Amino acid sequence: VLTVKNVITNDLDGTSKVLESKFTLVDLAGSERQKTTDAAGERLKEASMINNSLLCLGQVINSLVDREKGKERHVPFRDSKLTFLLRDSWGGNSKTCLV
C-alpha cells in the first residue's frame, strides 16, 4: 500500500482555499486457489487473508452500486483493513480506478 497525500493552502485576497488530494496504490496480489498453489503455513494464511480482503472489496462495491440504484444498504467498510483503508476513495468527488 502506498498513499500520497497532498494539501495546498492559498491565502489570496483574505480568503483561504484548501485543496486536498490523496493518491493510493494497492497491489491486491490476485485471488488464488489454495489447492493449486501448494501453499502451507504463513503463505497459506496470507493467501486466505488476501482472498478475504478481495471478498470484502466485492461486497463494498456491490453495496455502493445498490445505493446508487436507490436501495438503502449498509456499506461494510470495516469488514477488512483494505476496505477501511480505501473508504475515502468511494464517495464524494473522488475518482477511483481498479486495474
Chimera marker file (.cmm) of the C-alpha trace (Angstrom):
<marker_set name="trace">
<marker id="1" x="0.000" y="0.000" z="0.000" r="1" g="1" b="0" radius="0.5"/>
<marker id="2" x="1.332" y="3.395" z="-0.993" r="1" g="1" b="0" radius="0.5"/>
<marker id="3" x="-0.584" y="6.552" z="-0.040" r="1" g="1" b="0" radius="0.5"/>
<marker id="4" x="0.459" y="10.049" z="-1.030" r="1" g="1" b="0" radius="0.5"/>
<marker id="5" x="-1.476" y="12.946" z="0.480" r="1" g="1" b="0" radius="0.5"/>
<marker id="6" x="-1.129" y="16.500" z="-0.813" r="1" g="1" b="0" radius="0.5"/>
<marker id="7" x="-2.570" y="19.590" z="0.896" r="1" g="1" b="0" radius="0.5"/>
<marker id="8" x="-2.286" y="23.032" z="-0.683" r="1" g="1" b="0" radius="0.5"/>
<marker id="9" x="-3.440" y="26.166" z="1.120" r="1" g="1" b="0" radius="0.5"/>
<marker id="10" x="-3.779" y="29.516" z="-0.664" r="1" g="1" b="0" radius="0.5"/>
<marker id="11" x="-4.419" y="32.793" z="1.120" r="1" g="1" b="0" radius="0.5"/>
<marker id="12" x="-5.416" y="35.172" z="-1.653" r="1" g="1" b="0" radius="0.5"/>
<marker id="13" x="-7.378" y="38.372" z="-1.059" r="1" g="1" b="0" radius="0.5"/>
<marker id="14" x="-8.011" y="37.453" z="2.565" r="1" g="1" b="0" radius="0.5"/>
<marker id="15" x="-9.829" y="34.238" z="1.641" r="1" g="1" b="0" radius="0.5"/>
<marker id="16" x="-8.399" y="30.870" z="2.440" r="1" g="1" b="0" radius="0.5"/>
<marker id="17" x="-8.716" y="27.977" z="-0.022" r="1" g="1" b="0" radius="0.5"/>
<marker id="18" x="-7.592" y="24.450" z="0.755" r="1" g="1" b="0" radius="0.5"/>
<marker id="19" x="-7.085" y="21.827" z="-1.935" r="1" g="1" b="0" radius="0.5"/>
<marker id="20" x="-6.586" y="18.322" z="-0.609" r="1" g="1" b="0" radius="0.5"/>
<marker id="21" x="-5.774" y="15.262" z="-2.700" r="1" g="1" b="0" radius="0.5"/>
<marker id="22" x="-4.953" y="11.686" z="-1.875" r="1" g="1" b="0" radius="0.5"/>
<marker id="23" x="-3.458" y="9.060" z="-4.170" r="1" g="1" b="0" radius="0.5"/>
<marker id="24" x="-3.478" y="5.419" z="-3.054" r="1" g="1" b="0" radius="0.5"/>
<marker id="25" x="-1.905" y="2.456" z="-4.836" r="1" g="1" b="0" radius="0.5"/>
<marker id="26" x="-2.718" y="-1.054" z="-3.628" r="1" g="1" b="0" radius="0.5"/>
<marker id="27" x="-1.315" y="-4.281" z="-5.062" r="1" g="1" b="0" radius="0.5"/>
<marker id="28" x="-4.050" y="-6.846" z="-4.487" r="1" g="1" b="0" radius="0.5"/>
<marker id="29" x="-1.727" y="-9.769" z="-5.378" r="1" g="1" b="0" radius="0.5"/>
<marker id="30" x="-4.592" y="-11.681" z="-7.004" r="1" g="1" b="0" radius="0.5"/>
<marker id="31" x="-7.008" y="-14.265" z="-5.794" r="1" g="1" b="0" radius="0.5"/>
<marker id="32" x="-5.501" y="-17.714" z="-5.757" r="1" g="1" b="0" radius="0.5"/>
<marker id="33" x="-6.924" y="-21.162" z="-5.252" r="1" g="1" b="0" radius="0.5"/>
<marker id="34" x="-5.213" y="-22.617" z="-2.253" r="1" g="1" b="0" radius="0.5"/>
<marker id="35" x="-5.275" y="-26.209" z="-3.505" r="1" g="1" b="0" radius="0.5"/>
<marker id="36" x="-3.436" y="-25.464" z="-6.756" r="1" g="1" b="0" radius="0.5"/>
<marker id="37" x="-0.654" y="-23.338" z="-5.221" r="1" g="1" b="0" radius="0.5"/>
<marker id="38" x="0.513" y="-25.908" z="-2.643" r="1" g="1" b="0" radius="0.5"/>
<marker id="39" x="0.807" y="-23.097" z="-0.112" r="1" g="1" b="0" radius="0.5"/>
<marker id="40" x="1.394" y="-24.000" z="3.518" r="1" g="1" b="0" radius="0.5"/>
<marker id="41" x="1.965" y="-22.255" z="6.824" r="1" g="1" b="0" radius="0.5"/>
<marker id="42" x="2.373" y="-18.472" z="6.694" r="1" g="1" b="0" radius="0.5"/>
<marker id="43" x="1.933" y="-18.361" z="2.929" r="1" g="1" b="0" radius="0.5"/>
<marker id="44" x="-1.425" y="-20.153" z="3.191" r="1" g="1" b="0" radius="0.5"/>
<marker id="45" x="-2.536" y="-17.777" z="5.941" r="1" g="1" b="0" radius="0.5"/>
<marker id="46" x="-1.536" y="-14.753" z="3.831" r="1" g="1" b="0" radius="0.5"/>
<marker id="47" x="-3.406" y="-16.107" z="0.778" r="1" g="1" b="0" radius="0.5"/>
<marker id="48" x="-6.514" y="-16.607" z="2.924" r="1" g="1" b="0" radius="0.5"/>
<marker id="49" x="-6.325" y="-13.025" z="4.179" r="1" g="1" b="0" radius="0.5"/>
<marker id="50" x="-5.919" y="-11.693" z="0.624" r="1" g="1" b="0" radius="0.5"/>
<marker id="51" x="-8.927" y="-13.701" z="-0.556" r="1" g="1" b="0" radius="0.5"/>
<marker id="52" x="-10.970" y="-12.410" z="2.390" r="1" g="1" b="0" radius="0.5"/>
<marker id="53" x="-10.000" y="-8.799" z="1.606" r="1" g="1" b="0" radius="0.5"/>
<marker id="54" x="-10.985" y="-9.258" z="-2.041" r="1" g="1" b="0" radius="0.5"/>
<marker id="55" x="-14.339" y="-10.738" z="-0.978" r="1" g="1" b="0" radius="0.5"/>
<marker id="56" x="-14.964" y="-7.746" z="1.302" r="1" g="1" b="0" radius="0.5"/>
<marker id="57" x="-13.974" y="-5.361" z="-1.510" r="1" g="1" b="0" radius="0.5"/>
<marker id="58" x="-16.560" y="-7.004" z="-3.764" r="1" g="1" b="0" radius="0.5"/>
<marker id="59" x="-19.221" y="-6.638" z="-1.069" r="1" g="1" b="0" radius="0.5"/>
<marker id="60" x="-18.414" y="-2.931" z="-0.649" r="1" g="1" b="0" radius="0.5"/>
<marker id="61" x="-18.652" y="-2.344" z="-4.407" r="1" g="1" b="0" radius="0.5"/>
<marker id="62" x="-21.974" y="-4.224" z="-4.603" r="1" g="1" b="0" radius="0.5"/>
<marker id="63" x="-23.351" y="-2.202" z="-1.674" r="1" g="1" b="0" radius="0.5"/>
<marker id="64" x="-22.336" y="1.076" z="-3.321" r="1" g="1" b="0" radius="0.5"/>
<marker id="65" x="-23.967" y="0.032" z="-6.610" r="1" g="1" b="0" radius="0.5"/>
<marker id="66" x="-27.182" y="-0.828" z="-4.743" r="1" g="1" b="0" radius="0.5"/>
<marker id="67" x="-27.128" y="2.581" z="-3.025" r="1" g="1" b="0" radius="0.5"/>
<marker id="68" x="-26.775" y="4.296" z="-6.403" r="1" g="1" b="0" radius="0.5"/>
<marker id="69" x="-29.897" y="2.417" z="-7.529" r="1" g="1" b="0" radius="0.5"/>
<marker id="70" x="-31.798" y="3.868" z="-4.576" r="1" g="1" b="0" radius="0.5"/>
<marker id="71" x="-31.688" y="0.929" z="-2.169" r="1" g="1" b="0" radius="0.5"/>
<marker id="72" x="-30.922" y="1.648" z="1.474" r="1" g="1" b="0" radius="0.5"/>
<marker id="73" x="-27.910" y="-0.502" z="2.166" r="1" g="1" b="0" radius="0.5"/>
<marker id="74" x="-25.130" y="-0.553" z="4.747" r="1" g="1" b="0" radius="0.5"/>
<marker id="75" x="-21.656" y="-0.327" z="3.192" r="1" g="1" b="0" radius="0.5"/>
<marker id="76" x="-19.322" y="-2.676" z="5.127" r="1" g="1" b="0" radius="0.5"/>
<marker id="77" x="-16.105" y="-0.614" z="5.041" r="1" g="1" b="0" radius="0.5"/>
<marker id="78" x="-14.929" y="-2.007" z="8.405" r="1" g="1" b="0" radius="0.5"/>
<marker id="79" x="-15.014" y="-5.661" z="7.370" r="1" g="1" b="0" radius="0.5"/>
<marker id="80" x="-11.381" y="-5.646" z="6.217" r="1" g="1" b="0" radius="0.5"/>
<marker id="81" x="-8.304" y="-3.462" z="6.521" r="1" g="1" b="0" radius="0.5"/>
<marker id="82" x="-8.275" y="-2.973" z="2.743" r="1" g="1" b="0" radius="0.5"/>
<marker id="83" x="-11.816" y="-1.590" z="2.513" r="1" g="1" b="0" radius="0.5"/>
<marker id="84" x="-11.306" y="0.544" z="5.620" r="1" g="1" b="0" radius="0.5"/>
<marker id="85" x="-8.136" y="1.991" z="4.105" r="1" g="1" b="0" radius="0.5"/>
<marker id="86" x="-9.917" y="2.768" z="0.813" r="1" g="1" b="0" radius="0.5"/>
<marker id="87" x="-13.140" y="4.160" z="2.319" r="1" g="1" b="0" radius="0.5"/>
<marker id="88" x="-12.276" y="7.740" z="1.265" r="1" g="1" b="0" radius="0.5"/>
<marker id="89" x="-11.880" y="6.609" z="-2.345" r="1" g="1" b="0" radius="0.5"/>
<marker id="90" x="-15.501" y="5.581" z="-2.845" r="1" g="1" b="0" radius="0.5"/>
<marker id="91" x="-17.582" y="8.700" z="-2.191" r="1" g="1" b="0" radius="0.5"/>
<marker id="92" x="-17.872" y="12.418" z="-2.701" r="1" g="1" b="0" radius="0.5"/>
<marker id="93" x="-15.981" y="13.776" z="-5.674" r="1" g="1" b="0" radius="0.5"/>
<marker id="94" x="-13.306" y="11.084" z="-5.650" r="1" g="1" b="0" radius="0.5"/>
<marker id="95" x="-12.130" y="9.240" z="-8.728" r="1" g="1" b="0" radius="0.5"/>
<marker id="96" x="-11.399" y="5.534" z="-8.352" r="1" g="1" b="0" radius="0.5"/>
<marker id="97" x="-9.876" y="3.184" z="-10.905" r="1" g="1" b="0" radius="0.5"/>
<marker id="98" x="-9.421" y="-0.575" z="-10.475" r="1" g="1" b="0" radius="0.5"/>
<marker id="99" x="-6.908" y="-2.106" z="-12.876" r="1" g="1" b="0" radius="0.5"/>
<link id1="1" id2="2" r="1" g="1" b="0" radius="0.2"/>
<link id1="2" id2="3" r="1" g="1" b="0" radius="0.2"/>
<link id1="3" id2="4" r="1" g="1" b="0" radius="0.2"/>
<link id1="4" id2="5" r="1" g="1" b="0" radius="0.2"/>
<link id1="5" id2="6" r="1" g="1" b="0" radius="0.2"/>
<link id1="6" id2="7" r="1" g="1" b="0" radius="0.2"/>
<link id1="7" id2="8" r="1" g="1" b="0" radius="0.2"/>
<link id1="8" id2="9" r="1" g="1" b="0" radius="0.2"/>
<link id1="9" id2="10" r="1" g="1" b="0" radius="0.2"/>
<link id1="10" id2="11" r="1" g="1" b="0" radius="0.2"/>
<link id1="11" id2="12" r="1" g="1" b="0" radius="0.2"/>
<link id1="12" id2="13" r="1" g="1" b="0" radius="0.2"/>
<link id1="13" id2="14" r="1" g="1" b="0" radius="0.2"/>
<link id1="14" id2="15" r="1" g="1" b="0" radius="0.2"/>
<link id1="15" id2="16" r="1" g="1" b="0" radius="0.2"/>
<link id1="16" id2="17" r="1" g="1" b="0" radius="0.2"/>
<link id1="17" id2="18" r="1" g="1" b="0" radius="0.2"/>
<link id1="18" id2="19" r="1" g="1" b="0" radius="0.2"/>
<link id1="19" id2="20" r="1" g="1" b="0" radius="0.2"/>
<link id1="20" id2="21" r="1" g="1" b="0" radius="0.2"/>
<link id1="21" id2="22" r="1" g="1" b="0" radius="0.2"/>
<link id1="22" id2="23" r="1" g="1" b="0" radius="0.2"/>
<link id1="23" id2="24" r="1" g="1" b="0" radius="0.2"/>
<link id1="24" id2="25" r="1" g="1" b="0" radius="0.2"/>
<link id1="25" id2="26" r="1" g="1" b="0" radius="0.2"/>
<link id1="26" id2="27" r="1" g="1" b="0" radius="0.2"/>
<link id1="27" id2="28" r="1" g="1" b="0" radius="0.2"/>
<link id1="28" id2="29" r="1" g="1" b="0" radius="0.2"/>
<link id1="29" id2="30" r="1" g="1" b="0" radius="0.2"/>
<link id1="30" id2="31" r="1" g="1" b="0" radius="0.2"/>
<link id1="31" id2="32" r="1" g="1" b="0" radius="0.2"/>
<link id1="32" id2="33" r="1" g="1" b="0" radius="0.2"/>
<link id1="33" id2="34" r="1" g="1" b="0" radius="0.2"/>
<link id1="34" id2="35" r="1" g="1" b="0" radius="0.2"/>
<link id1="35" id2="36" r="1" g="1" b="0" radius="0.2"/>
<link id1="36" id2="37" r="1" g="1" b="0" radius="0.2"/>
<link id1="37" id2="38" r="1" g="1" b="0" radius="0.2"/>
<link id1="38" id2="39" r="1" g="1" b="0" radius="0.2"/>
<link id1="39" id2="40" r="1" g="1" b="0" radius="0.2"/>
<link id1="40" id2="41" r="1" g="1" b="0" radius="0.2"/>
<link id1="41" id2="42" r="1" g="1" b="0" radius="0.2"/>
<link id1="42" id2="43" r="1" g="1" b="0" radius="0.2"/>
<link id1="43" id2="44" r="1" g="1" b="0" radius="0.2"/>
<link id1="44" id2="45" r="1" g="1" b="0" radius="0.2"/>
<link id1="45" id2="46" r="1" g="1" b="0" radius="0.2"/>
<link id1="46" id2="47" r="1" g="1" b="0" radius="0.2"/>
<link id1="47" id2="48" r="1" g="1" b="0" radius="0.2"/>
<link id1="48" id2="49" r="1" g="1" b="0" radius="0.2"/>
<link id1="49" id2="50" r="1" g="1" b="0" radius="0.2"/>
<link id1="50" id2="51" r="1" g="1" b="0" radius="0.2"/>
<link id1="51" id2="52" r="1" g="1" b="0" radius="0.2"/>
<link id1="52" id2="53" r="1" g="1" b="0" radius="0.2"/>
<link id1="53" id2="54" r="1" g="1" b="0" radius="0.2"/>
<link id1="54" id2="55" r="1" g="1" b="0" radius="0.2"/>
<link id1="55" id2="56" r="1" g="1" b="0" radius="0.2"/>
<link id1="56" id2="57" r="1" g="1" b="0" radius="0.2"/>
<link id1="57" id2="58" r="1" g="1" b="0" radius="0.2"/>
<link id1="58" id2="59" r="1" g="1" b="0" radius="0.2"/>
<link id1="59" id2="60" r="1" g="1" b="0" radius="0.2"/>
<link id1="60" id2="61" r="1" g="1" b="0" radius="0.2"/>
<link id1="61" id2="62" r="1" g="1" b="0" radius="0.2"/>
<link id1="62" id2="63" r="1" g="1" b="0" radius="0.2"/>
<link id1="63" id2="64" r="1" g="1" b="0" radius="0.2"/>
<link id1="64" id2="65" r="1" g="1" b="0" radius="0.2"/>
<link id1="65" id2="66" r="1" g="1" b="0" radius="0.2"/>
<link id1="66" id2="67" r="1" g="1" b="0" radius="0.2"/>
<link id1="67" id2="68" r="1" g="1" b="0" radius="0.2"/>
<link id1="68" id2="69" r="1" g="1" b="0" radius="0.2"/>
<link id1="69" id2="70" r="1" g="1" b="0" radius="0.2"/>
<link id1="70" id2="71" r="1" g="1" b="0" radius="0.2"/>
<link id1="71" id2="72" r="1" g="1" b="0" radius="0.2"/>
<link id1="72" id2="73" r="1" g="1" b="0" radius="0.2"/>
<link id1="73" id2="74" r="1" g="1" b="0" radius="0.2"/>
<link id1="74" id2="75" r="1" g="1" b="0" radius="0.2"/>
<link id1="75" id2="76" r="1" g="1" b="0" radius="0.2"/>
<link id1="76" id2="77" r="1" g="1" b="0" radius="0.2"/>
<link id1="77" id2="78" r="1" g="1" b="0" radius="0.2"/>
<link id1="78" id2="79" r="1" g="1" b="0" radius="0.2"/>
<link id1="79" id2="80" r="1" g="1" b="0" radius="0.2"/>
<link id1="80" id2="81" r="1" g="1" b="0" radius="0.2"/>
<link id1="81" id2="82" r="1" g="1" b="0" radius="0.2"/>
<link id1="82" id2="83" r="1" g="1" b="0" radius="0.2"/>
<link id1="83" id2="84" r="1" g="1" b="0" radius="0.2"/>
<link id1="84" id2="85" r="1" g="1" b="0" radius="0.2"/>
<link id1="85" id2="86" r="1" g="1" b="0" radius="0.2"/>
<link id1="86" id2="87" r="1" g="1" b="0" radius="0.2"/>
<link id1="87" id2="88" r="1" g="1" b="0" radius="0.2"/>
<link id1="88" id2="89" r="1" g="1" b="0" radius="0.2"/>
<link id1="89" id2="90" r="1" g="1" b="0" radius="0.2"/>
<link id1="90" id2="91" r="1" g="1" b="0" radius="0.2"/>
<link id1="91" id2="92" r="1" g="1" b="0" radius="0.2"/>
<link id1="92" id2="93" r="1" g="1" b="0" radius="0.2"/>
<link id1="93" id2="94" r="1" g="1" b="0" radius="0.2"/>
<link id1="94" id2="95" r="1" g="1" b="0" radius="0.2"/>
<link id1="95" id2="96" r="1" g="1" b="0" radius="0.2"/>
<link id1="96" id2="97" r="1" g="1" b="0" radius="0.2"/>
<link id1="97" id2="98" r="1" g="1" b="0" radius="0.2"/>
<link id1="98" id2="99" r="1" g="1" b="0" radius="0.2"/>
</marker_set>
